[in-house]
Amino acid sequence: MISNPAEYEKAHSDLRILEQRIADLEREHPIGEKGFTKAGVRKMIAKINEQLAAFEGREEARLAALRT
């Protein structure tokens, strides 16, 4: 779980690395090859996206509470 802006930035960095990895795998291996590896990378990307969204939602709620 992402709990502060530094972790948020790290997660964004990790996401960029994973997106590059999946692009490399797709370019280097045609459909049907390295399927488990590609699926694992996609799963990691999805998990990071969920964590980023949760953090963004909490931050938005926190900021809204401060405004009221």
C-alpha positions in Angstrom: 0.0 0.0 0.0 1.2 3.5 -0.9 1.2 5.7 2.1 3.2 8.9 1.2 4.2 10.9 -1.8 7.7 9.3 -1.9 6.2 5.9 -2.2 3.8 7.2 -4.8 6.7 8.5 -7.0 8.5 5.1 -6.5 5.4 3.3 -7.7 5.2 5.5 -10.8 8.8 4.7 -11.5 8.2 1.0 -11.1 5.2 1.3 -13.4 7.2 2.9 -16.1 9.8 0.1 -15.8 7.2 -2.6 -16.0 5.4 -1.0 -19.0 8.8 -1.0 -20.8 9.3 -4.6 -19.9 6.0 -5.7 -21.3 6.6 -3.7 -24.5 10.0 -5.4 -24.8 8.5 -8.9 -24.2 5.7 -8.3 -26.8 8.2 -7.1 -29.4 10.7 -9.9 -28.8 8.2 -12.8 -28.4 5.2 -13.3 -30.7 1.8 -14.3 -29.4 2.0 -17.6 -27.6 5.5 -17.3 -26.4 6.4 -16.1 -22.9 2.7 -16.0 -22.1 3.2 -16.7 -18.3 5.9 -14.0 -18.1 3.7 -11.4 -19.9 0.7 -12.3 -17.7 2.8 -11.9 -14.6 4.1 -8.4 -15.7 0.5 -7.4 -16.6 -0.6 -8.5 -13.1 2.1 -6.4 -11.4 1.1 -3.4 -13.6 -2.5 -3.8 -12.5 -1.6 -4.1 -8.9 0.5 -0.9 -9.0 -2.3 0.9 -10.9 -4.8 -0.1 -8.1 -2.4 1.1 -5.4 -1.9 4.4 -7.2 -5.6 4.9 -7.6 -6.3 4.2 -3.9 -3.6 6.7 -2.8 -4.9 9.3 -5.2 -8.4 8.8 -3.9 -7.3 9.1 -0.2 -5.3 12.3 -1.1 -8.3 13.8 -2.9 -10.5 13.0 0.1 -8.0 14.4 2.5 -7.7 17.7 0.5 -11.5 18.0 0.2 -11.8 17.6 4.0 -9.2 20.3 4.5 -11.2 22.7 2.3 -14.3 22.4 4.3 
